Amino acid sequence: VESPAKAKTIEKFLGKDFTVKSSFGHIRDLPKKGMSIDIENGFTPTYEVNDDKKKTVNELKKAAKTAEMVWLASDEDREGEAISWHLSEALSLDESKTKRIVFHEITKPAILKAIENPRTVDKNLVDAQQARRVLDRLVGYELSPVLWKKIKAGLSAGRVQSVAVRLIVEREREIKNFNSDSVFKVVGEFESDGQVFKAECGVKFKGLEEARNFLEAIQKADFTVESLETKPGKKSPAAPFTTSTLQQEASRKLSFSVKQTMMVAQRLYESGKITYMRTDSVNLSETALEGASQMIRSEYGDEYHQERKFKTKSSGAQEAHEAIRPTEFGKQIVDGERNEQRLYDLIWKRTIASQMSEAKLEKTTAKISISTREEGFVAKGEVLKFDGFLKVYLEGKDEEGDEESDEGLLPKMSEGDLLSYKKIMGKETFSRPKARFTEASLVKAMEEMGIGRPSTYAPTISTVQDRGYVEKTDREAQQRHVALLTLKPASLDEEKLVENFGAEKSKLFPTDIGRVVTDFLVKFFPDIVDFQFTAKVEEEFDKIADGDKAWNEMIKGFYGGFRETIDKAADIDRSEASSQRELGMDPKSGKPVIARVGRFGPMVQIGTSEDEDKPQFASIPPEQNLEEITFEEALKLFDFPKSLGKDAEGEDVLVNTGRFGPYVKCGKTNASLPKKRMDKETGEMIPGLDMTTITLEQALVLIAEKKEKDANKFVQVWEEEDVQLLRGPYGIYIKHAKKNFKIPKTVEAPEKLTLEECQEIIKNPPATKRRPPKKK
């Protein structure tokens, strides 16, 4: 199997005749360097055993030789099938002594049933995974160098990731270009049978004057109950969880990131508590339906049970798989750390609710006519007659304003009754653009568009943030004035209120680099970021998995046109590629002021490389962006470095911006300006410092803190020998001739090392264990 946790759980079920070993995930992959795909010979990939897996492979080879039978029991999806195939190849397994088994829950009955029904490795599923890996390598390997040459070194493009970034960039532009309109919403508080209730006017008024005229006209009017309508209503439960709906709901209700949800779900799966967590099926097995039925009937009563079989809408979903559900419905609470318990609780409730009765409601609508105007008011009431599945669970909502209504019971009234009002309020409300994406709502959008599959959502969202194309952040609320009219039987008052709006929590924002790369790809490589094309590629992978298409034929169909576009990219003008904007002419030099992406990120410059004099450069600080920076704001950046004054010793204190952002400088000490960040203990946002408004006092505090930190850094210094004993984040180390040397673990007091001992370590440094390279 892939993981030690999974191995441990399974070993408990199988007894002494079986040894369960872990491959620790993939053991083979395409090499990190080089294309490693033979394009001329059917796109044949060359795989190699990862350096950090060589020891594991040798151990598994020994174990396989002594075993009567090797059972490959990796996960039941394409990735799992590929792991089994790679194990077969790398361990040179004998087909007659190898069996492949799959299960979507790690319980004793499921494992024993799988062993009774073995099969061979499904090459179609392997080919579908291989096609994805090869296609992504071709795109990344051939397109990334184009981005390095035309925009900025170190950039990369990915087939699904680039589409996800495009969604975020386009949503941000929609929001920026949205013109908010205001209307007046009128709500009255009426009284009947001694009870006050609210009713809303069916018309919204375009301006203050229109709203005021309406309220003046109805001040002395008669309000009559024109009609009363009561009819039954119902609410049905949501389907059991798929990967994407679990990620969405865990985000709404538990504030989990998509990556965190998958990590916690993986632990629950590997310890046998839930079924497999990568699935797009909402199907429940007969065993699960029976287990849920018993639980509901015994815990809540027969009237709360209603069996439902849900059908999966998404294309390519495999109905043989199951939704994410508990393996034992009798366990409402499980052992484990808190987040495992919280996520399990969510899964248990959602699954149980899906098999419960509908909630029954009684909805009442009262229409109220006005004697002096044609418009009317509408009051809605809702009474829960039978709670059904709501006893256990109600699905969360994404957008503001989508919350469940708080409609309660309307007071007793009859048609023709005259009503009195306590007050009627006309409040200015503003239209809102579409909401920015959260991680979970981006997953939802990708799923609806057919981009990606359950196994790719979380890695995609992590990748776009790791690459610096997108950032997940909070934005503070802005303020605006809204008009409020309050009508009472004896008065009409008008006032201005201050309203907060636009606050964002954990939303996805595109960075300048994300915008520039997206614009470049949309213009010159439209297929790569085309939503329909990306969804069509996923469908092609599904056809390969079903055995309806040869994987290398599918790649060949894509590669010809893609390679042509890559070859043409040599002619693309660099200034066009980097979304260069000319903001105006510098009044001092008469040269153009340009905003663009440079070697170290977004920047502005005065002059061009063709000029006799070298252009002047200034980095764009994080609080501004390339797309929106104005000519005036750009010119201000050239005021830096700026003197804030002098310290106690008479040394100049400067503020400037560099490749790592804004900083203050005093003598040889540089200190970065802190960015806005979240306090890990309280969860509150700590404000950062702005380079345009920082004071001398604030700068001196930063300089003092940096000096103290630097003072603690030097343990010993032997200048003549160019040897330093330094304290770093991972402990004490030696520096010599710009190289760092680790101190052996056998040294008990590294801070007391002598020069001679340091020189000995420099001559004979301890052997370092090679760590697997970090995934970019």
TAQUIGI-V181483 format. One record per backbone hydrogen bond with DSSP energy under -0.5 kcal/mol. NH is the residue of the N-H (numbers start at 1). CO is the residue of the C=O. If there is no record, write none. Layout:
# TAQUIGI-V181483
nh=[NH:NH]
co=[CO:CO]
This chain:
# TAQUIGI-V181483
nh=[7:8:9:10:11:12:13:13:14:15:18:21:23:24:25:29:31:38:39:41:42:43:44:44:46:47:48:50:53:54:54:57:58:59:60:61:62:63:64:65:66:67:67:70:71:72:72:73:81:82:83:84:85:86:87:88:89:90:91:92:93:95:97:98:99:100:101:106:107:111:112:113:114:115:116:117:117:118:119:123:126:127:128:129:130:131:132:133:134:135:136:137:138:139:140:141:142:143:144:146:147:148:149:150:151:152:155:162:163:164:165:166:167:168:169:170:171:172:173:174:175:176:177:178:180:183:184:185:185:187:187:188:189:190:190:191:192:195:197:199:200:201:202:205:211:212:213:214:215:216:217:218:219:219:221:223:224:224:225:226:226:227:229:231:233:235:241:243:246:247:248:249:250:251:252:253:254:255:256:261:262:263:264:265:266:267:268:269:270:271:272:273:274:275:276:279:289:290:291:292:293:294:295:296:297:298:299:300:301:304:305:306:310:317:319:321:323:324:325:327:331:332:340:341:342:343:344:345:346:347:348:349:350:351:352:353:354:355:355:356:357:359:360:361:362:363:364:364:365:366:367:367:368:369:369:370:370:371:373:377:378:379:381:382:383:385:385:386:389:390:391:392:393:402:416:417:419:420:422:423:424:425:426:427:427:428:429:431:442:443:444:445:446:447:448:449:450:450:451:452:456:457:460:461:462:463:464:465:466:467:468:469:470:471:473:473:475:478:480:482:484:485:486:487:487:488:488:491:493:495:497:499:499:501:504:507:508:509:509:511:515:516:517:518:519:520:521:522:523:524:525:528:529:530:534:535:536:537:538:539:540:541:542:543:544:545:546:547:548:549:554:555:556:557:558:559:560:562:563:564:565:566:567:568:569:569:570:571:572:577:578:579:580:581:583:583:584:586:590:593:594:594:595:596:597:598:598:601:603:604:605:606:607:607:611:616:618:620:621:624:628:629:634:635:636:637:637:638:638:639:640:641:642:644:645:647:650:653:654:654:655:656:658:661:663:664:665:666:667:669:670:671:673:677:679:680:683:686:687:689:693:694:699:700:701:702:703:704:705:706:707:708:709:710:711:712:713:713:714:715:715:716:718:719:722:722:723:724:725:726:726:727:728:728:731:733:734:735:736:737:739:741:747:748:752:753:758:759:760:761:762:763:764:765:771]
co=[3:4:5:6:7:8:9:10:10:11:15:19:1:2:2:48:46:44:37:38:39:38:38:41:36:45:29:27:50:50:51:53:54:55:56:57:58:59:60:61:62:63:64:97:69:70:99:71:77:78:79:80:81:82:83:84:85:86:87:89:88:93:94:95:70:119:72:274:105:107:108:109:110:111:112:113:114:115:100:121:122:123:124:125:126:127:128:129:130:131:132:133:134:135:136:137:138:139:140:143:143:144:145:146:147:147:152:158:159:160:161:162:163:164:165:166:167:168:169:170:171:172:173:175:178:429:205:183:427:185:425:199:423:188:197:420:195:192:190:188:378:186:376:184:207:208:209:210:211:212:213:214:215:216:218:419:222:369:417:224:367:367:365:363:361:359:324:279:242:243:244:245:246:247:248:249:250:251:250:257:258:259:260:261:262:263:264:265:266:267:269:268:268:325:104:277:285:286:287:288:289:290:291:292:293:294:295:296:296:301:302:355:308:314:317:318:283:241:323:273:328:330:337:337:338:339:340:341:342:343:344:345:346:347:348:349:350:351:352:353:304:235:386:233:383:231:362:381:229:379:227:365:377:224:367:373:375:222:370:368:200:366:364:408:362:360:383:360:357:387:388:389:389:399:225:414:223:191:189:189:487:187:485:185:425:483:183:181:438:439:440:441:442:443:444:445:446:447:446:450:453:453:456:457:458:459:460:461:462:463:465:464:464:509:471:507:504:501:499:497:495:426:493:424:485:486:491:488:486:484:482:480:497:478:475:473:437:471:507:469:511:512:513:514:515:516:517:518:519:520:521:525:525:527:530:531:532:533:534:535:536:537:538:539:540:541:542:544:543:543:550:551:552:553:554:555:556:558:559:560:561:562:563:564:565:566:567:568:569:573:574:576:575:595:581:593:593:591:586:584:592:605:581:603:578:596:601:598:596:618:594:616:592:605:608:606:604:602:619:621:625:625:630:631:632:633:634:634:635:636:637:655:655:653:653:651:647:645:652:665:642:663:661:658:656:671:654:669:652:666:668:664:662:686:684:678:679:677:685:674:690:690:695:696:697:698:699:700:701:702:703:704:705:706:707:708:709:710:710:713:725:725:723:717:718:719:718:735:716:724:733:713:726:731:728:726:741:724:739:722:736:734:744:746:749:750:754:755:756:757:758:759:760:762:769]
